[in-house]
Structures are given as structure tokens and as C-alpha cells.
Amino acid sequence: MPVPVPDVLPSPTQQLAPLTTLRLGGPAQRLVEATSADAVVQAVRDADAAGEPLLLLGGGSNVVISDDGWPGTVVHVAHTGRVVERQPDGTVLLTVEAGADWDEVVAATVADGLGGLECLSGIPGRTGATPVQNVGAYGVEVADLLVDVDLYDRRTGAMRLHVPAAELGLAYRTSVLKGRDDAVVLRVRFALPGTGASAPVRYPELARTLGVETGGQVPAAVAREAVLDLRRRKGMVLDAGDHDTWSAGSFFTNPVLPETDAPPDAPRFPAGLGGVKVPAAWLIEQAGFRRGHPGPGGRVALSAKHVLALTNRGGGTTAELLALAREVRDGVSSRWGVALSPEPVLVGCAV
Ligand SMILES: Cc1cc2nc3c(=O)[nH]c(=O)nc-3n(C[C@H](O)[C@H](O)[C@H](O)COP(=O)(O)OP(=O)(O)OC[C@H]3O[C@@H](n4cnc5c(N)ncnc54)[C@H](O)[C@@H]3O)c2cc1C
């Protein structure tokens, strides 16, 4: 039987794997590089009018895309720009276009002598995605500084300007925007305190590294360097030459459990309403998984620096990565009775 040939073969430029930090995922039927907010909205309107499935893509650092790719339009959000406005009360309003590289934004604020975002240094991806999962690290999350966002609402076809952060349902690694794709973030605004001091250092490991008490402050530039250093040691700063960074960051969120359900020896942090947050990395290690644990075929593996990152060692597939994710999830479930949930958005696939 002859193999049916599709009418339109994906060109190499429609491959999605190179647009993701995992370097995984098949081709898109159509890929639009949108370098202005108007171009983003137009591309989304065109896809919706044609009834094509739509995938919004920023830096591709929090997605796991099926080996089959995407059967519709992918809009690569790529418009950049940033405006810094000092307010009469001395605070600073920072407005950033959705396609701006997040770490470049953080680096620029620190270089401008503005503290607040430094604990979010070294996180890959683009600014428009930061409210989507309420990006957070080292004791700071986007919700702490976010004022509002400008959105294109696909349900109504209308722009919604200055949607307050309070309407986004920002919570631990989630928001009403995550996994929905019915609202397109075009622009994000943050309020920064307007001084060069870091945010109060809440994360004990960072406080120890900086030699300050928890809650103390240091120059933002000093905190940024310390955060980058800690992140590099865990393989959490992108480095094309280091397969430990070919990941989607933490693959599982830290589960929030009733205090009585947490394993007795597990580290825990208060999570409100009598719940505690237990590090997924601890549960994974104590279930017997070691750093570097290989998946089927050995082309995917747990990072050699951190068990919470699932990595592509080169030539892996999404199917192999998901098989490894299932092995880890099931191992933790049978050892601890705790169900781990994936943190990245799974596109056309499931764990
Ligand atoms: C090495 C590494 C370290 C990481 N460390 C952290 C960390 O410390 N803390 C943390 O929170 N995350 C971390 N991440 C995850 C990731 O970097 C963040 O979630 C980041 O904000 C994703 O941005 P992105 O542009 O790559 O989004 P993408 O992966 O492109 O998209 C993620 C989701 O957001 C949607 N989306 C993207 N852009 C828009 C838009 N403009 N409007 C609406 N929806 C949109 C997509 O459709 C998708 O559903 C890490 C990832 C890696 C690879």
C-alpha cells in the first residue's frame, strides 16, 4: 500500500522542537512569527476565523509538545519593548511587551538600579507567559509585583486593557490563563519599589548564600548574581551545551497536602488552611530515583543536577519523556500515596 502523502509538508521552519527548551515536539501545520502586538492579534483572529486550532508559544520553556506536533496555527509571540515610568510617589511602573525575553527584562531593571524582580533571574521564556503560571522562584512570584495585563479576549474578539492582577486567579504556579489559550497576553505591567534594594530575602537557601537573616535586603545586583549562581548549580539556567538544561524546568509542582498526609520525615512549608507544601524533589528522591536516572532508550533522563527536571539528552522524543514522567509519578504514588501533577502545559499529549 502506498503511504498517503499530505498535501502540505511541514517545512523545516515549522518544526516546533527548536522553539522549545526541551527540543521536543513535532511540526506545526502553520507557524506565524508575530513581531508586533497587532500582528499577534491578527494572527489569532485569522486562525479563529478559519476554525484552526491555535497554540500560543513564547519561549517554549514550559510546554511539552506531542511528537505529532500541532494540527493548526502556532503563533510565536515575539514583540518586544519596555517602558519605565517613575511615579510621583517614587515607585516605578514597568510596562513590558509580551514577547520580551524575561531574563533580559530582569537584567535591565537591575542594571537600571531597580530592585524587586532579581529573585526571578535566570528563568527562561518570555514576559507574556510570566502571569500564565505565576512564575516564581527563591521566595518571589510574579503576583507580588504584577499590576495588570493587556489581553486579547478570543471569546469576544475584543481587547481588554489594564485587566487587574486580582482578576487573574494567580496562585502557586497557576492562573486562570494557564492551559486555556482563550486570552492572549499582549503586555504586562509591574510596580517596582523604585530603590536598588532587593526584595526581602525570604528563601532560606538564598539568605544563607547572601549571609543575611531571612527578610533582610541586599543590593538587587548582588541578589541577582547569587540567584544565577544557585540556579546554574541546579541546571536551571539555559545552556545549549548542557543537556541538564534541556528541560521544562521543574516537571512536577510541589504537592500541597493535609499536614497529616505528609510523609513524617519530609521537609514541609505552611501552605494555608492547615495544608503543607512538600518538595516534589524530596518525594522523588526518597522514592528511589537518583539524579541522571534514565528513561526508556536512555535518550531522556532526570537531570544529573536535580531530580525534578526531566531532560532530553539529545535525540529523545516526547513519548519517551512522558514515559519517564509516568515512571516517576507512579513511583512516588506507590511509595508515598501522593499524586504528582505536571507543571508544564502538555500540548496534544498527557502523562
Ligand atoms: C531551565 C528552566 C528553568 C525554569 N525555572 C522556572 C522557575 O524557576 N520558576 C517558574 O515559575 N518557571 C520556571 N520555568 C518554566 C518557564 O520558564 C516559565 O513558566 C516561563 O514563564 C514560560 O515562558 P515561555 O515564554 O517559555 O512560555 P511557553 O512555554 O512558550 O508557554 C507556556 C504556556 O503559556 C502560554 N502562553 C505563552 N505566551 C502567552 C501569551 N502571550 N498569552 C497567553 N498565553 C501564553 C502557552 O500557550 C503555554 O500554554 C523554567 C523552565 C526551564 C526550562
Ligand as a Chemical Component Dictionary entry (heavy atoms), coordinates in Angstrom:
data_LIG
# 
_chem_comp.id                   LIG 
_chem_comp.type                 NON-POLYMER 
_chem_comp.pdbx_formal_charge   0 
_chem_comp.three_letter_code    LIG 
# 
loop_
_chem_comp_atom.comp_id 
_chem_comp_atom.atom_id 
_chem_comp_atom.alt_atom_id 
_chem_comp_atom.type_symbol 
_chem_comp_atom.charge 
_chem_comp_atom.model_Cartn_x 
_chem_comp_atom.model_Cartn_y 
_chem_comp_atom.model_Cartn_z 
_chem_comp_atom.pdbx_ordinal 
LIG C1  C1  C 0 15.682 25.612 32.844 1  
LIG C2  C2  C 0 14.311 26.100 33.241 2  
LIG C3  C3  C 0 14.117 26.698 34.473 3  
LIG C4  C4  C 0 12.849 27.177 34.838 4  
LIG N1  N1  N 0 12.685 27.746 36.078 5  
LIG C5  C5  C 0 11.470 28.230 36.455 6  
LIG C6  C6  C 0 11.294 28.838 37.730 7  
LIG O1  O1  O 0 12.229 28.986 38.497 8  
LIG N2  N2  N 0 10.051 29.278 38.066 9  
LIG C7  C7  C 0 8.990  29.162 37.218 10 
LIG O2  O2  O 0 7.889  29.596 37.575 11 
LIG N3  N3  N 0 9.135  28.591 35.989 12 
LIG C8  C8  C 0 10.335 28.127 35.591 13 
LIG N4  N4  N 0 10.491 27.527 34.365 14 
LIG C9  C9  C 0 9.318  27.387 33.480 15 
LIG C10 C10 C 0 9.217  28.510 32.420 16 
LIG O3  O3  O 0 10.456 29.080 32.146 17 
LIG C11 C11 C 0 8.245  29.614 32.816 18 
LIG O4  O4  O 0 6.979  29.088 33.080 19 
LIG C12 C12 C 0 8.118  30.674 31.711 20 
LIG O5  O5  O 0 7.381  31.778 32.172 21 
LIG C13 C13 C 0 7.477  30.147 30.431 22 
LIG O6  O6  O 0 7.591  31.167 29.454 23 
LIG P1  P1  P 0 7.587  30.820 27.921 24 
LIG O7  O7  O 0 7.560  32.103 27.186 25 
LIG O8  O8  O 0 8.696  29.897 27.592 26 
LIG O9  O9  O 0 6.183  30.080 27.780 27 
LIG P2  P2  P 0 5.807  28.899 26.780 28 
LIG O10 O10 O 0 6.450  27.639 27.248 29 
LIG O11 O11 O 0 6.032  29.300 25.382 30 
LIG O12 O12 O 0 4.231  28.797 27.062 31 
LIG C14 C14 C 0 3.766  28.331 28.301 32 
LIG C15 C15 C 0 2.231  28.440 28.312 33 
LIG O13 O13 O 0 1.850  29.813 28.278 34 
LIG C16 C16 C 0 1.060  30.076 27.116 35 
LIG N5  N5  N 0 1.464  31.392 26.626 36 
LIG C17 C17 C 0 2.697  31.760 26.210 37 
LIG N6  N6  N 0 2.701  33.058 25.864 38 
LIG C18 C18 C 0 1.436  33.513 26.077 39 
LIG C19 C19 C 0 0.807  34.775 25.903 40 
LIG N7  N7  N 0 1.453  35.849 25.456 41 
LIG N8  N8  N 0 -0.514 34.878 26.222 42 
LIG C20 C20 C 0 -1.199 33.811 26.709 43 
LIG N9  N9  N 0 -0.645 32.599 26.880 44 
LIG C21 C21 C 0 0.658  32.455 26.569 45 
LIG C22 C22 C 0 1.363  28.961 26.148 46 
LIG O14 O14 O 0 0.294  28.736 25.249 47 
LIG C23 C23 C 0 1.586  27.798 27.091 48 
LIG O15 O15 O 0 0.343  27.269 27.465 49 
LIG C24 C24 C 0 11.748 27.038 33.965 50 
LIG C25 C25 C 0 11.955 26.439 32.714 51 
LIG C26 C26 C 0 13.218 25.974 32.350 52 
LIG C27 C27 C 0 13.421 25.342 31.012 53 
# 
loop_
_chem_comp_bond.comp_id 
_chem_comp_bond.atom_id_1 
_chem_comp_bond.atom_id_2 
_chem_comp_bond.value_order 
_chem_comp_bond.pdbx_ordinal 
LIG C1  C2  SING 1  
LIG C2  C3  SING 2  
LIG C2  C26 DOUB 3  
LIG C3  C4  DOUB 4  
LIG C4  N1  SING 5  
LIG C4  C24 SING 6  
LIG N1  C5  DOUB 7  
LIG C5  C6  SING 8  
LIG C5  C8  SING 9  
LIG C6  O1  DOUB 10 
LIG C6  N2  SING 11 
LIG N2  C7  SING 12 
LIG C7  O2  DOUB 13 
LIG C7  N3  SING 14 
LIG N3  C8  DOUB 15 
LIG C8  N4  SING 16 
LIG N4  C9  SING 17 
LIG N4  C24 SING 18 
LIG C9  C10 SING 19 
LIG C10 O3  SING 20 
LIG C10 C11 SING 21 
LIG C11 O4  SING 22 
LIG C11 C12 SING 23 
LIG C12 O5  SING 24 
LIG C12 C13 SING 25 
LIG C13 O6  SING 26 
LIG O6  P1  SING 27 
LIG P1  O7  DOUB 28 
LIG P1  O8  SING 29 
LIG P1  O9  SING 30 
LIG O9  P2  SING 31 
LIG P2  O10 DOUB 32 
LIG P2  O11 SING 33 
LIG P2  O12 SING 34 
LIG O12 C14 SING 35 
LIG C14 C15 SING 36 
LIG C15 O13 SING 37 
LIG C15 C23 SING 38 
LIG O13 C16 SING 39 
LIG C16 N5  SING 40 
LIG C16 C22 SING 41 
LIG N5  C17 SING 42 
LIG N5  C21 SING 43 
LIG C17 N6  DOUB 44 
LIG N6  C18 SING 45 
LIG C18 C19 SING 46 
LIG C18 C21 DOUB 47 
LIG C19 N7  SING 48 
LIG C19 N8  DOUB 49 
LIG N8  C20 SING 50 
LIG C20 N9  DOUB 51 
LIG N9  C21 SING 52 
LIG C22 O14 SING 53 
LIG C22 C23 SING 54 
LIG C23 O15 SING 55 
LIG C24 C25 DOUB 56 
LIG C25 C26 SING 57 
LIG C26 C27 SING 58 
# 
